[in-house]
């Protein structure tokens, strides 16, 4: 356990940040999972709205420093690629 005053304070700050970051990560995961589910189930109207929410959650997490900006960009790219592929297959059928 930390003994110096600065180390004790840093441990307390880290604990607060960990709790805040966990909730932000949970929101991101939930929104991305919902968007992917709607894409797979071919509900493209609802998927558009869900993808928009997921992209905003990823941007917000990156801005807060919870995830790396490049990681957010990669996840956004993958999600958009899935949505666009679903649109192509839906219009082909």
Biopython code that builds the backbone (N, CA, C, O; Angstrom):
import numpy as np
from Bio.PDB.StructureBuilder import StructureBuilder

atoms = [
    (1, "UNK", "N", (0.844, -1.185, 0.000)),
    (1, "UNK", "CA", (0.000, 0.000, 0.000)),
    (1, "UNK", "C", (0.882, 1.239, 0.000)),
    (1, "UNK", "O", (2.014, 1.212, 0.482)),
    (2, "UNK", "N", (0.354, 2.308, -0.541)),
    (2, "UNK", "CA", (1.101, 3.556, -0.636)),
    (2, "UNK", "C", (1.345, 4.144, 0.749)),
    (2, "UNK", "O", (0.481, 4.092, 1.626)),
    (3, "UNK", "N", (2.532, 4.700, 0.925)),
    (3, "UNK", "CA", (2.867, 5.300, 2.211)),
    (3, "UNK", "C", (3.024, 6.810, 2.124)),
    (3, "UNK", "O", (2.629, 7.526, 3.044)),
    (4, "UNK", "N", (3.594, 7.303, 1.036)),
    (4, "UNK", "CA", (3.781, 8.744, 0.887)),
    (4, "UNK", "C", (2.452, 9.409, 0.584)),
    (4, "UNK", "O", (1.559, 8.819, -0.025)),
    (5, "UNK", "N", (2.348, 10.653, 1.027)),
    (5, "UNK", "CA", (1.098, 11.385, 0.846)),
    (5, "UNK", "C", (0.708, 11.493, -0.628)),
    (5, "UNK", "O", (-0.461, 11.331, -0.979)),
    (6, "UNK", "N", (1.680, 11.764, -1.479)),
    (6, "UNK", "CA", (1.377, 11.901, -2.907)),
    (6, "UNK", "C", (0.944, 10.571, -3.511)),
    (6, "UNK", "O", (0.088, 10.536, -4.394)),
    (7, "UNK", "N", (1.540, 9.469, -3.033)),
    (7, "UNK", "CA", (1.159, 8.155, -3.540)),
    (7, "UNK", "C", (-0.241, 7.777, -3.076)),
    (7, "UNK", "O", (-0.996, 7.153, -3.821)),
    (8, "UNK", "N", (-0.589, 8.150, -1.852)),
    (8, "UNK", "CA", (-1.942, 7.884, -1.344)),
    (8, "UNK", "C", (-2.967, 8.652, -2.169)),
    (8, "UNK", "O", (-4.003, 8.109, -2.553)),
    (9, "UNK", "N", (-2.666, 9.927, -2.439)),
    (9, "UNK", "CA", (-3.580, 10.739, -3.241)),
    (9, "UNK", "C", (-3.711, 10.170, -4.649)),
    (9, "UNK", "O", (-4.814, 10.096, -5.192)),
    (10, "UNK", "N", (-2.584, 9.767, -5.242)),
    (10, "UNK", "CA", (-2.619, 9.209, -6.594)),
    (10, "UNK", "C", (-3.447, 7.924, -6.637)),
    (10, "UNK", "O", (-4.153, 7.673, -7.613)),
    (11, "UNK", "N", (-3.362, 7.116, -5.590)),
    (11, "UNK", "CA", (-4.147, 5.880, -5.534)),
    (11, "UNK", "C", (-5.638, 6.195, -5.469)),
    (11, "UNK", "O", (-6.448, 5.532, -6.116)),
    (12, "UNK", "N", (-5.996, 7.215, -4.681)),
    (12, "UNK", "CA", (-7.408, 7.607, -4.588)),
    (12, "UNK", "C", (-7.916, 8.135, -5.926)),
    (12, "UNK", "O", (-9.027, 7.812, -6.345)),
    (13, "UNK", "N", (-7.100, 8.948, -6.595)),
    (13, "UNK", "CA", (-7.494, 9.487, -7.899)),
    (13, "UNK", "C", (-7.659, 8.363, -8.916)),
    (13, "UNK", "O", (-8.596, 8.363, -9.715)),
    (14, "UNK", "N", (-6.739, 7.411, -8.874)),
    (14, "UNK", "CA", (-6.810, 6.281, -9.799)),
    (14, "UNK", "C", (-8.066, 5.460, -9.595)),
    (14, "UNK", "O", (-8.673, 4.986, -10.556)),
    (15, "UNK", "N", (-8.453, 5.293, -8.336)),
    (15, "UNK", "CA", (-9.671, 4.529, -8.045)),
    (15, "UNK", "C", (-10.900, 5.248, -8.596)),
    (15, "UNK", "O", (-11.786, 4.613, -9.169)),
    (16, "UNK", "N", (-10.957, 6.585, -8.424)),
    (16, "UNK", "CA", (-12.089, 7.344, -8.969)),
    (16, "UNK", "C", (-12.129, 7.262, -10.488)),
    (16, "UNK", "O", (-13.191, 7.065, -11.079)),
    (17, "UNK", "N", (-10.977, 7.413, -11.113)),
    (17, "UNK", "CA", (-10.913, 7.355, -12.579)),
    (17, "UNK", "C", (-11.304, 5.980, -13.097)),
    (17, "UNK", "O", (-11.976, 5.861, -14.121)),
    (18, "UNK", "N", (-10.877, 4.939, -12.380)),
    (18, "UNK", "CA", (-11.189, 3.574, -12.803)),
    (18, "UNK", "C", (-12.698, 3.361, -12.829)),
    (18, "UNK", "O", (-13.229, 2.767, -13.768)),
    (19, "UNK", "N", (-13.387, 3.845, -11.800)),
    (19, "UNK", "CA", (-14.847, 3.705, -11.764)),
    (19, "UNK", "C", (-15.509, 4.464, -12.904)),
    (19, "UNK", "O", (-16.415, 3.950, -13.560)),
    (20, "UNK", "N", (-15.050, 5.693, -13.136)),
    (20, "UNK", "CA", (-15.629, 6.502, -14.208)),
    (20, "UNK", "C", (-15.355, 5.860, -15.569)),
    (20, "UNK", "O", (-16.249, 5.784, -16.412)),
    (21, "UNK", "N", (-14.126, 5.400, -15.781)),
    (21, "UNK", "CA", (-13.770, 4.787, -17.058)),
    (21, "UNK", "C", (-14.551, 3.509, -17.304)),
    (21, "UNK", "O", (-14.913, 3.212, -18.442)),
    (22, "UNK", "N", (-14.816, 2.744, -16.237)),
    (22, "UNK", "CA", (-15.546, 1.492, -16.401)),
    (22, "UNK", "C", (-16.956, 1.759, -16.905)),
    (22, "UNK", "O", (-17.454, 1.033, -17.767)),
    (23, "UNK", "N", (-17.605, 2.792, -16.378)),
    (23, "UNK", "CA", (-18.967, 3.083, -16.821)),
    (23, "UNK", "C", (-18.976, 3.573, -18.269)),
    (23, "UNK", "O", (-19.880, 3.233, -19.032)),
    (24, "UNK", "N", (-17.979, 4.367, -18.649)),
    (24, "UNK", "CA", (-17.902, 4.857, -20.031)),
    (24, "UNK", "C", (-17.673, 3.680, -20.978)),
    (24, "UNK", "O", (-18.314, 3.589, -22.025)),
    (25, "UNK", "N", (-16.762, 2.781, -20.611)),
    (25, "UNK", "CA", (-16.500, 1.607, -21.444)),
    (25, "UNK", "C", (-17.735, 0.740, -21.582)),
    (25, "UNK", "O", (-17.997, 0.193, -22.652)),
    (26, "UNK", "N", (-18.488, 0.614, -20.517)),
    (26, "UNK", "CA", (-19.703, -0.195, -20.543)),
    (26, "UNK", "C", (-20.722, 0.393, -21.516)),
    (26, "UNK", "O", (-21.355, -0.347, -22.270)),
    (27, "UNK", "N", (-20.883, 1.703, -21.506)),
    (27, "UNK", "CA", (-21.811, 2.363, -22.436)),
    (27, "UNK", "C", (-21.368, 2.116, -23.875)),
    (27, "UNK", "O", (-22.192, 1.814, -24.738)),
    (28, "UNK", "N", (-20.071, 2.243, -24.132)),
    (28, "UNK", "CA", (-19.548, 2.030, -25.486)),
    (28, "UNK", "C", (-19.836, 0.603, -25.936)),
    (28, "UNK", "O", (-20.347, 0.385, -27.035)),
    (29, "UNK", "N", (-19.511, -0.359, -25.094)),
    (29, "UNK", "CA", (-19.712, -1.765, -25.463)),
    (29, "UNK", "C", (-21.183, -2.063, -25.735)),
    (29, "UNK", "O", (-21.515, -2.756, -26.696)),
    (30, "UNK", "N", (-22.072, -1.529, -24.871)),
    (30, "UNK", "CA", (-23.498, -1.777, -25.027)),
    (30, "UNK", "C", (-24.012, -1.213, -26.347)),
    (30, "UNK", "O", (-24.747, -1.884, -27.072)),
    (31, "UNK", "N", (-23.627, 0.012, -26.653)),
    (31, "UNK", "CA", (-24.124, 0.646, -27.877)),
    (31, "UNK", "C", (-23.566, -0.020, -29.127)),
    (31, "UNK", "O", (-24.288, -0.179, -30.111)),
    (32, "UNK", "N", (-22.301, -0.411, -29.108)),
    (32, "UNK", "CA", (-21.713, -1.087, -30.265)),
    (32, "UNK", "C", (-22.372, -2.454, -30.448)),
    (32, "UNK", "O", (-22.694, -2.849, -31.569)),
    (33, "UNK", "N", (-22.569, -3.171, -29.346)),
    (33, "UNK", "CA", (-23.191, -4.498, -29.418)),
    (33, "UNK", "C", (-24.601, -4.406, -29.980)),
    (33, "UNK", "O", (-24.998, -5.230, -30.804)),
    (34, "UNK", "N", (-25.359, -3.409, -29.540)),
    (34, "UNK", "CA", (-26.735, -3.236, -30.039)),
    (34, "UNK", "C", (-26.737, -2.905, -31.531)),
    (34, "UNK", "O", (-27.556, -3.426, -32.288)),
    (35, "UNK", "N", (-25.820, -2.041, -31.942)),
    (35, "UNK", "CA", (-25.750, -1.675, -33.362)),
    (35, "UNK", "C", (-25.406, -2.897, -34.209)),
    (35, "UNK", "O", (-26.014, -3.125, -35.255)),
    (36, "UNK", "N", (-24.433, -3.676, -33.754)),
    (36, "UNK", "CA", (-24.054, -4.873, -34.521)),
    (36, "UNK", "C", (-25.202, -5.873, -34.590)),
    (36, "UNK", "O", (-25.403, -6.513, -35.622)),
    (37, "UNK", "N", (-25.959, -6.016, -33.495)),
    (37, "UNK", "CA", (-27.094, -6.934, -33.487)),
    (37, "UNK", "C", (-28.140, -6.506, -34.508)),
    (37, "UNK", "O", (-28.678, -7.339, -35.239)),
    (38, "UNK", "N", (-28.430, -5.202, -34.558)),
    (38, "UNK", "CA", (-29.430, -4.711, -35.507)),
    (38, "UNK", "C", (-28.955, -4.859, -36.945)),
    (38, "UNK", "O", (-29.761, -5.112, -37.841)),
    (39, "UNK", "N", (-27.658, -4.705, -37.174)),
    (39, "UNK", "CA", (-27.112, -4.884, -38.523)),
    (39, "UNK", "C", (-27.277, -6.337, -38.955)),
    (39, "UNK", "O", (-27.716, -6.615, -40.071)),
    (40, "UNK", "N", (-26.924, -7.255, -38.070)),
    (40, "UNK", "CA", (-27.011, -8.682, -38.393)),
    (40, "UNK", "C", (-28.456, -9.107, -38.608)),
    (40, "UNK", "O", (-28.735, -9.951, -39.459)),
    (41, "UNK", "N", (-29.388, -8.520, -37.833)),
    (41, "UNK", "CA", (-30.787, -8.902, -37.963)),
    (41, "UNK", "C", (-31.503, -8.152, -39.088)),
    (41, "UNK", "O", (-32.725, -8.234, -39.213)),
    (42, "UNK", "N", (-30.736, -7.417, -39.911)),
    (42, "UNK", "CA", (-31.239, -6.758, -41.126)),
    (42, "UNK", "C", (-32.256, -5.652, -40.864)),
    (42, "UNK", "O", (-33.046, -5.320, -41.749)),
    (43, "UNK", "N", (-32.249, -5.078, -39.665)),
    (43, "UNK", "CA", (-33.130, -3.954, -39.362)),
    (43, "UNK", "C", (-32.325, -2.677, -39.586)),
    (43, "UNK", "O", (-31.862, -2.047, -38.635)),
    (44, "UNK", "N", (-32.164, -2.303, -40.855)),
    (44, "UNK", "CA", (-31.245, -1.224, -41.201)),
    (44, "UNK", "C", (-31.738, 0.153, -40.778)),
    (44, "UNK", "O", (-30.927, 1.042, -40.519)),
    (45, "UNK", "N", (-33.041, 0.343, -40.705)),
    (45, "UNK", "CA", (-33.560, 1.634, -40.248)),
    (45, "UNK", "C", (-33.159, 1.912, -38.805)),
    (45, "UNK", "O", (-32.662, 2.991, -38.482)),
    (46, "UNK", "N", (-33.381, 0.929, -37.947)),
    (46, "UNK", "CA", (-32.995, 1.066, -36.539)),
    (46, "UNK", "C", (-31.486, 1.011, -36.379)),
    (46, "UNK", "O", (-30.928, 1.637, -35.478)),
    (47, "UNK", "N", (-30.824, 0.260, -37.257)),
    (47, "UNK", "CA", (-29.370, 0.120, -37.174)),
    (47, "UNK", "C", (-28.682, 1.455, -37.428)),
    (47, "UNK", "O", (-27.658, 1.751, -36.811)),
    (48, "UNK", "N", (-29.232, 2.261, -38.328)),
    (48, "UNK", "CA", (-28.637, 3.575, -38.595)),
    (48, "UNK", "C", (-28.590, 4.427, -37.325)),
    (48, "UNK", "O", (-27.566, 5.031, -37.005)),
    (49, "UNK", "N", (-29.711, 4.463, -36.614)),
    (49, "UNK", "CA", (-29.766, 5.249, -35.378)),
    (49, "UNK", "C", (-28.835, 4.671, -34.323)),
    (49, "UNK", "O", (-28.161, 5.414, -33.610)),
    (50, "UNK", "N", (-28.797, 3.345, -34.222)),
    (50, "UNK", "CA", (-27.944, 2.697, -33.224)),
    (50, "UNK", "C", (-26.463, 2.915, -33.536)),
    (50, "UNK", "O", (-25.655, 3.119, -32.630)),
    (51, "UNK", "N", (-26.113, 2.872, -34.827)),
    (51, "UNK", "CA", (-24.721, 3.110, -35.224)),
    (51, "UNK", "C", (-24.326, 4.543, -34.898)),
    (51, "UNK", "O", (-23.209, 4.800, -34.448)),
    (52, "UNK", "N", (-25.247, 5.477, -35.126)),
    (52, "UNK", "CA", (-24.958, 6.875, -34.804)),
    (52, "UNK", "C", (-24.675, 7.049, -33.315)),
    (52, "UNK", "O", (-23.741, 7.756, -32.937)),
    (53, "UNK", "N", (-25.481, 6.404, -32.471)),
    (53, "UNK", "CA", (-25.250, 6.466, -31.024)),
    (53, "UNK", "C", (-23.918, 5.823, -30.647)),
    (53, "UNK", "O", (-23.200, 6.328, -29.784)),
    (54, "UNK", "N", (-23.593, 4.713, -31.295)),
    (54, "UNK", "CA", (-22.340, 4.019, -30.999)),
    (54, "UNK", "C", (-21.138, 4.873, -31.400)),
    (54, "UNK", "O", (-20.148, 4.937, -30.671)),
    (55, "UNK", "N", (-21.225, 5.525, -32.553)),
    (55, "UNK", "CA", (-20.126, 6.380, -33.001)),
    (55, "UNK", "C", (-19.920, 7.544, -32.040)),
    (55, "UNK", "O", (-18.785, 7.911, -31.734)),
    (56, "UNK", "N", (-21.024, 8.125, -31.566)),
    (56, "UNK", "CA", (-20.899, 9.223, -30.611)),
    (56, "UNK", "C", (-20.293, 8.756, -29.294)),
    (56, "UNK", "O", (-19.492, 9.467, -28.688)),
    (57, "UNK", "N", (-20.677, 7.555, -28.851)),
    (57, "UNK", "CA", (-20.124, 7.019, -27.602)),
    (57, "UNK", "C", (-18.623, 6.766, -27.747)),
    (57, "UNK", "O", (-17.852, 7.030, -26.825)),
    (58, "UNK", "N", (-18.217, 6.255, -28.908)),
    (58, "UNK", "CA", (-16.785, 6.017, -29.143)),
    (58, "UNK", "C", (-16.011, 7.330, -29.166)),
    (58, "UNK", "O", (-14.932, 7.426, -28.583)),
    (59, "UNK", "N", (-16.557, 8.337, -29.836)),
    (59, "UNK", "CA", (-15.894, 9.644, -29.876)),
    (59, "UNK", "C", (-15.768, 10.238, -28.476)),
    (59, "UNK", "O", (-14.733, 10.800, -28.119)),
    (60, "UNK", "N", (-16.826, 10.107, -27.695)),
    (60, "UNK", "CA", (-16.813, 10.660, -26.341)),
    (60, "UNK", "C", (-15.777, 9.943, -25.470)),
    (60, "UNK", "O", (-15.065, 10.584, -24.697)),
    (61, "UNK", "N", (-15.695, 8.622, -25.594)),
    (61, "UNK", "CA", (-14.720, 7.863, -24.809)),
    (61, "UNK", "C", (-13.297, 8.236, -25.202)),
    (61, "UNK", "O", (-12.416, 8.329, -24.348)),
    (62, "UNK", "N", (-13.074, 8.449, -26.494)),
    (62, "UNK", "CA", (-11.743, 8.847, -26.949)),
    (62, "UNK", "C", (-11.398, 10.247, -26.455)),
    (62, "UNK", "O", (-10.263, 10.508, -26.056)),
    (63, "UNK", "N", (-12.364, 11.128, -26.481)),
    (63, "UNK", "CA", (-12.132, 12.500, -26.029)),
    (63, "UNK", "C", (-11.796, 12.538, -24.539)),
    (63, "UNK", "O", (-10.967, 13.336, -24.102)),
    (64, "UNK", "N", (-12.445, 11.672, -23.764)),
    (64, "UNK", "CA", (-12.193, 11.630, -22.329)),
    (64, "UNK", "C", (-10.910, 10.883, -21.982)),
    (64, "UNK", "O", (-10.462, 10.915, -20.836)),
    (65, "UNK", "N", (-10.321, 10.215, -22.962)),
    (65, "UNK", "CA", (-9.084, 9.482, -22.706)),
    (65, "UNK", "C", (-9.312, 8.080, -22.175)),
    (65, "UNK", "O", (-8.373, 7.436, -21.707)),
    (66, "UNK", "N", (-10.552, 7.594, -22.242)),
    (66, "UNK", "CA", (-10.845, 6.252, -21.754)),
    (66, "UNK", "C", (-10.282, 5.213, -22.711)),
    (66, "UNK", "O", (-9.730, 4.200, -22.282)),
    (67, "UNK", "N", (-10.423, 5.465, -24.012)),
    (67, "UNK", "CA", (-9.790, 4.619, -25.020)),
    (67, "UNK", "C", (-8.937, 5.507, -25.916)),
    (67, "UNK", "O", (-9.155, 6.716, -26.004)),
    (68, "UNK", "N", (-7.979, 4.902, -26.570)),
    (68, "UNK", "CA", (-7.083, 5.652, -27.456)),
    (68, "UNK", "C", (-7.856, 6.115, -28.686)),
    (68, "UNK", "O", (-8.705, 5.381, -29.191)),
    (69, "UNK", "N", (-7.577, 7.311, -29.171)),
    (69, "UNK", "CA", (-8.287, 7.810, -30.356)),
    (69, "UNK", "C", (-8.170, 6.888, -31.577)),
    (69, "UNK", "O", (-9.124, 6.746, -32.342)),
    (70, "UNK", "N", (-7.016, 6.273, -31.754)),
    (70, "UNK", "CA", (-6.867, 5.349, -32.884)),
    (70, "UNK", "C", (-7.738, 4.112, -32.697)),
    (70, "UNK", "O", (-8.260, 3.569, -33.671)),
    (71, "UNK", "N", (-7.901, 3.663, -31.454)),
    (71, "UNK", "CA", (-8.758, 2.522, -31.176)),
    (71, "UNK", "C", (-10.210, 2.871, -31.487)),
    (71, "UNK", "O", (-10.942, 2.052, -32.042)),
    (72, "UNK", "N", (-10.626, 4.084, -31.131)),
    (72, "UNK", "CA", (-11.988, 4.531, -31.440)),
    (72, "UNK", "C", (-12.193, 4.601, -32.953)),
    (72, "UNK", "O", (-13.237, 4.194, -33.462)),
    (73, "UNK", "N", (-11.195, 5.118, -33.666)),
    (73, "UNK", "CA", (-11.300, 5.225, -35.123)),
    (73, "UNK", "C", (-11.402, 3.843, -35.765)),
    (73, "UNK", "O", (-12.169, 3.646, -36.707)),
    (74, "UNK", "N", (-10.634, 2.899, -35.258)),
    (74, "UNK", "CA", (-10.675, 1.537, -35.791)),
    (74, "UNK", "C", (-12.044, 0.908, -35.572)),
    (74, "UNK", "O", (-12.599, 0.289, -36.479)),
    (75, "UNK", "N", (-12.585, 1.065, -34.377)),
    (75, "UNK", "CA", (-13.902, 0.492, -34.081)),
    (75, "UNK", "C", (-14.998, 1.149, -34.917)),
    (75, "UNK", "O", (-15.910, 0.473, -35.393)),
    (76, "UNK", "N", (-14.908, 2.474, -35.094)),
    (76, "UNK", "CA", (-15.889, 3.177, -35.910)),
    (76, "UNK", "C", (-15.829, 2.698, -37.354)),
    (76, "UNK", "O", (-16.860, 2.498, -37.996)),
    (77, "UNK", "N", (-14.620, 2.517, -37.856)),
    (77, "UNK", "CA", (-14.431, 2.054, -39.226)),
    (77, "UNK", "C", (-15.034, 0.670, -39.427)),
    (77, "UNK", "O", (-15.719, 0.419, -40.418)),
    (78, "UNK", "N", (-14.776, -0.215, -38.489)),
    (78, "UNK", "CA", (-15.315, -1.582, -38.583)),
    (78, "UNK", "C", (-16.840, -1.577, -38.552)),
    (78, "UNK", "O", (-17.488, -2.303, -39.306)),
    (79, "UNK", "N", (-17.404, -0.751, -37.673)),
    (79, "UNK", "CA", (-18.853, -0.691, -37.549)),
    (79, "UNK", "C", (-19.492, -0.148, -38.828)),
    (79, "UNK", "O", (-20.495, -0.681, -39.300)),
    (80, "UNK", "N", (-18.907, 0.913, -39.383)),
    (80, "UNK", "CA", (-19.438, 1.478, -40.623)),
    (80, "UNK", "C", (-19.292, 0.500, -41.786)),
    (80, "UNK", "O", (-20.162, 0.420, -42.653)),
    (81, "UNK", "N", (-18.195, -0.236, -41.796)),
    (81, "UNK", "CA", (-17.992, -1.214, -42.862)),
    (81, "UNK", "C", (-19.067, -2.295, -42.802)),
    (81, "UNK", "O", (-19.586, -2.718, -43.835)),
    (82, "UNK", "N", (-19.402, -2.741, -41.587)),
    (82, "UNK", "CA", (-20.463, -3.745, -41.430)),
    (82, "UNK", "C", (-21.806, -3.194, -41.891)),
    (82, "UNK", "O", (-22.564, -3.882, -42.574)),
    (83, "UNK", "N", (-22.099, -1.951, -41.515)),
    (83, "UNK", "CA", (-23.372, -1.339, -41.897)),
    (83, "UNK", "C", (-23.462, -1.174, -43.412)),
    (83, "UNK", "O", (-24.487, -1.496, -44.012)),
    (84, "UNK", "N", (-22.401, -0.677, -44.027)),
    (84, "UNK", "CA", (-22.408, -0.487, -45.479)),
    (84, "UNK", "C", (-22.514, -1.812, -46.223)),
    (84, "UNK", "O", (-23.191, -1.892, -47.248)),
    (85, "UNK", "N", (-21.857, -2.847, -45.720)),
    (85, "UNK", "CA", (-21.953, -4.165, -46.351)),
    (85, "UNK", "C", (-23.379, -4.698, -46.248)),
    (85, "UNK", "O", (-23.886, -5.316, -47.184)),
    (86, "UNK", "N", (-24.024, -4.457, -45.105)),
    (86, "UNK", "CA", (-25.410, -4.902, -44.940)),
    (86, "UNK", "C", (-26.329, -4.157, -45.898)),
    (86, "UNK", "O", (-27.274, -4.742, -46.427)),
    (87, "UNK", "N", (-26.067, -2.876, -46.126)),
    (87, "UNK", "CA", (-26.870, -2.100, -47.083)),
    (87, "UNK", "C", (-26.712, -2.651, -48.485)),
    (87, "UNK", "O", (-27.694, -2.770, -49.217)),
    (88, "UNK", "N", (-25.488, -2.989, -48.872)),
    (88, "UNK", "CA", (-25.221, -3.519, -50.213)),
    (88, "UNK", "C", (-25.950, -4.844, -50.409)),
    (88, "UNK", "O", (-26.589, -5.060, -51.438)),
    (89, "UNK", "N", (-25.852, -5.731, -49.415)),
    (89, "UNK", "CA", (-26.516, -7.036, -49.559)),
    (89, "UNK", "C", (-28.029, -6.879, -49.532)),
    (89, "UNK", "O", (-28.731, -7.643, -50.195)),
    (90, "UNK", "N", (-28.554, -5.909, -48.783)),
    (90, "UNK", "CA", (-30.004, -5.699, -48.733)),
    (90, "UNK", "C", (-30.522, -5.151, -50.060)),
    (90, "UNK", "O", (-31.599, -5.533, -50.518)),
    (91, "UNK", "N", (-29.749, -4.254, -50.674)),
    (91, "UNK", "CA", (-30.195, -3.695, -51.948)),
    (91, "UNK", "C", (-30.031, -4.696, -53.095)),
    (91, "UNK", "O", (-30.734, -4.599, -54.101)),
    (92, "UNK", "N", (-29.119, -5.647, -52.955)),
    (92, "UNK", "CA", (-28.907, -6.660, -53.989)),
    (92, "UNK", "C", (-30.044, -7.675, -53.983)),
    (92, "UNK", "O", (-30.359, -8.257, -55.021)),
    (93, "UNK", "N", (-30.663, -7.893, -52.818)),
    (93, "UNK", "CA", (-31.734, -8.896, -52.720)),
    (93, "UNK", "C", (-33.063, -8.356, -53.097)),
    (93, "UNK", "O", (-34.057, -9.082, -53.064)),
]
sb = StructureBuilder()
sb.init_structure("model")
sb.init_model(0)
sb.init_chain("A")
sb.init_seg("    ")
for serial, (resi, resn, name, xyz) in enumerate(atoms, 1):
    if name == "N":
        sb.init_residue(resn, " ", resi, " ")
    sb.init_atom(name, np.array(xyz, "f"), 0.0, 1.0, " ", f" {name:<3s}", serial, name[0])
structure = sb.get_structure()
